[in-house]
Amino acid sequence: MILVVGGAGYIGSHVVKELVETEEVVVLDNLSTGHREAVDSRAIFVKGDLGNVDDVLMVFRSYPIKAVMHFAAYSLVGESVMDPLKYYQNNVASTITLLKVMMKFKVKKFIFSSTAATYGIPDVKLIDETSATTPINPYGRSKLMVEQILGDLAASDGLKYVVLRYFNAAGAHASARIGESHDPETHLIPIVLQQLLGKREKISVFGADYDTPDGTCIRDYIHVTDLAHAHILALQALVAGKKSTEVYNLGNGHGYSVKEVIETCEKVTGVKANVEIADRRAGDPARLVASADKIFSELGWKAERNLEKIIADAWKWHRNQEY
């Protein structure tokens, strides 16, 4: 049985939806940002907090867990700067609680959902796994701290793990039954689609004078279902003994600018966006794009769904929502 912590959240729920096709799954989530209705009915759902050792112990005592997938992190960069202790408590301390219980029950296989925020602002066209990890905010630092803890546990206790670092998960399941729902919403694609649905007055583009082809920032967008498949491939590699300690980037290799995203949203929906050019945000690099060559060569994964597919699936899901 696979334990998915944070399995009611955006990425976690999409992973669960794919994982239940081949595995028995139990989800542990406190529903602070996740949604109970997003959890596939074939999975066992347990409401509990990762930071509460009794909740975690109860799951391990009740179910024969063979591996753990971890999505239960806070992930808002701005909030992490304003309230760093919240991020270190949940993202680091609560993860330590989970790892302690795993070691107690001799569960030694772990898939960790990390982030390219661990790299900070690297001065390279394509970020690969050898790029320096110099995070510039508490969110990125909290993820890197866990990565370092995993390395130490691999040396001391034989933990086998895969870390997956990625930028912007986007899109929705093709069924339109689950999708991206944050409060507050900070991600570009859902913000644009909400504006096209009349739920927002305008879209603010923060800077149009960057050193990029159209002047707007370039970012890496990956369909959430592609991300889910990467996590499952990583799990299969661990279970089969093909991998023991590995870090992989998940990216599309070229990225899309803010203007390209908005224009593609307009093309897919047939609706014209109301766009406002605003001042740059402090700390926004011109380009952040990840190389995924390593995971392609070792596990055969690559992003299959392009920007139009990402947006089309997201649009289908957003039109079904009640705002």
Salt bridges, closest charged atoms under 4 A:
GLU18 OE2 - HIS173 NE2 3.62
GLU18 OE1 - HIS229 NE2 3.39
GLU21 OE2 - ARG42 NH1 3.10
GLU23 OE1 - LYS66 NZ 3.32
GLU37 OE2 - HIS35 ND1 3.99
ASP40 OD2 - LYS17 NZ 3.39
ASP40 OD1 - ARG42 NE 2.92
GLU79 OE2 - LYS86 NZ 2.91
GLU147 OE1 - ARG165 NH2 2.50
GLU180 OE2 - HIS182 ND1 3.56
GLU180 OE2 - HIS187 ND1 2.43
GLU185 OE2 - HIS182 ND1 3.17
ASP209 OD1 - ARG280 NE 2.94
ASP226 OD1 - ARG305 NH1 2.41
GLU246 OE1 - LYS243 NZ 3.64
GLU246 OE2 - LYS294 NZ 2.79
GLU266 OE2 - LYS272 NZ 3.73
GLU276 OE2 - LYS202 NZ 2.95
ASP284 OD1 - ARG219 NH2 3.93
ASP284 OD2 - ARG281 NE 2.92
GLU298 OE1 - LYS243 NZ 2.62
GLU308 OE2 - LYS267 NZ 2.57
ASP313 OD2 - HIS223 NE2 2.85
ASP313 OD1 - LYS309 NZ 3.18
